Amino acid sequence: MKLFLSAILAFMITGITGVSGQGVQFRANAPNTVQSGERFNLVYTLNAEGRNFRGPNIENFSVLSGPSTSQSSSIQIINGKVARSVEYSFTYVLAAGKEGVFEIPPAKITVDGTAYESNPVKIKVAKGSSGNQGQPGSQSGQSGSSGNYDDLKDDVFIRAVASKTNPMQGEQIVITYKLYFRINISAPEFRKEPSFMGFWKTDLNKDRQNYKQYTETYNGQQYNVAEIKKFALFPQKSGKIEIEVAYATCQAQVREQSQQKSRDPFFDSFFNDPFFNRYKTVEIPLSANAMTINVIPLPTTSRPAEFNGAVGSFEFTPSIDKTSLKANEAINLKFTIRGKGNIELVDKLPVSFPPDFEVYDPKVTSDINVAEDGVSGSKTFEYLVIPRTQGTFTIKPVNFSFFDLKRSTYQTISSPEYTINVAKGEGSAGNVTYSGVNQADIKYIGSDIRHIKTKGLKLNAIGSYFFGSSLFYVLYLLPVLLFIVFITTMKKELKKRSNISLMRNRKATKVAQKRMKKAQTFLQENKKNEFYEEVSLALWGYLSDKFSIPLSNLSMDTVRDALLVKEVNEATIKQFIETLEHCEYARFAPGESNSAMDNIYNEGVKIISQIEDELK
């Protein structure tokens, strides 16, 4: 019985066309007053189908996400007449900053070729209290479709977790931002990270394509967890350091129930039936908790004079390529520091060379490994030195000091003392013998005389002239021949250009490729409306130009007929039509993800190339 009545109502609705007789209304809504640090929604609503939404230039507020697009429709039955209305919403999630009264300028949109402008919005930002900042799901003054997600705050939220909250100064800690969820979500995105003032940071999953996921029990409930961001932090000062609130977003499927009343009890029961429940994709703003890191200062007692801030677990390896050589030959001296910790912050080593050595700035090479548990790797300092006089010289030991976290003490590792025996060199100081990777850095002293040219000269016989020679007449007549070729080619080209259908056919592929390239730019800028419009123009325009069919006469049937005449494969024709349908559907479907845009773009490029290949 329920299915039968639903079918009757569906039949009645199919006869409805257009929007109820109201004029186009484009409004902006936001709370009049917010507190500093509070998140709130700025929502633009439109009671018609619009294109080319252009948001305002938002200043004095932080844009956490948006604009996210949603669509809702309603049905009214009054005195037996059925009417349908539609509403589009464009939602920004903003965060209030400094106190004051600020105005957000109007947004713009186009409906049936006419441009409409929303009202400006004035918002007063009052002094905030710490109690309402950074809470997951907190919103201000909005409800319903505009984005009150308090009922979802236990189903999806984000937490910041530190591997250690009481590290030593310079000690590596890892901060992980975990997304907990018990509902179907998609497209999680880390929107705004803290400034991490007082820390030197490394993004541990910067190049990671997929999030690490697992299950975890939190507050007695089991959640799916995705690690959407992870940082290695090295505190640069001691004391309490605050890590600010971080912001993220995700999309979720939310069920909404029709609230329309028909004034007829017979029909009212239908609207509360699950048959009329709809799901819409909404963007949920999330905020991670702030935290305080209590950094313990390094001990001052027994601190070595050579200590330059290295904290962790390290090895120190010195090496030298030779200790006996002649004057003006080069020596390569290397010092390699390897281990786990703040290795990228290690500065130059205190190396002392004899005054008779010419020393070049060290070549520093880093091999840093970024993994989930932190930063490790090696750093090499390579010195190129050249003794200029003979004798016996000494390179004193080089000390590398660091604070060992495992032993909680300072450790010092020393290189051996190197004795360099320099014999008398051959020739002048300009003759330098060298080896190693720094050969290009050596500056030569002195220079040699350039070689005297020994090749014979080419002479011409007496009485031999260029005028009157064969080459002279060839060069004389060549411009005339080139001019004749130019005129002939130009006439042929003008004849081709007069054939408009032929020119459109020849340029069809280039025009389509140009439009697809423009669509790729909109894809990278996440401008969905402009992207779908450009892809649609590329596909339909390609057919119109290639087969000389006016755009007004193009349809799915004419597309099939035109391709069949050109003996295009049936499977290719089917794929082209499916690509057109996907594009048209996605163009007007709300909440399309970036992955759907990528797929449509790839389909468009592929099918144009495939048809072009079959037409050759």
LINJOTA-V351889 format. One record per helix or strand. SS is the DSSP state (@ for helix, = for strand). FROM is the first residue (numbers start at 1). LEN is the number of residues. If there is no record, write none. Layout:
((SS	FROM	LEN) (SS	FROM	LEN))
This chain:
((@	2	12) (=	26	4) (=	33	3) (=	39	8) (=	51	4) (=	61	18) (=	81	16) (=	100	5) (=	108	4) (=	114	4) (=	121	6) (@	130	3) (@	144	3) (@	150	3) (=	156	7) (=	168	1) (=	172	10) (=	185	8) (=	199	5) (=	212	7) (=	221	15) (=	239	5) (=	247	10) (@	265	7) (@	274	3) (=	278	10) (=	291	6) (=	311	10) (=	324	3) (=	329	13) (@	343	3) (=	357	3) (=	363	9) (=	374	14) (=	391	5) (=	399	6) (=	409	6) (=	418	6) (=	433	1) (@	439	3) (@	470	29) (@	500	25) (@	528	20) (@	551	3) (@	556	10) (@	570	19) (@	594	22))
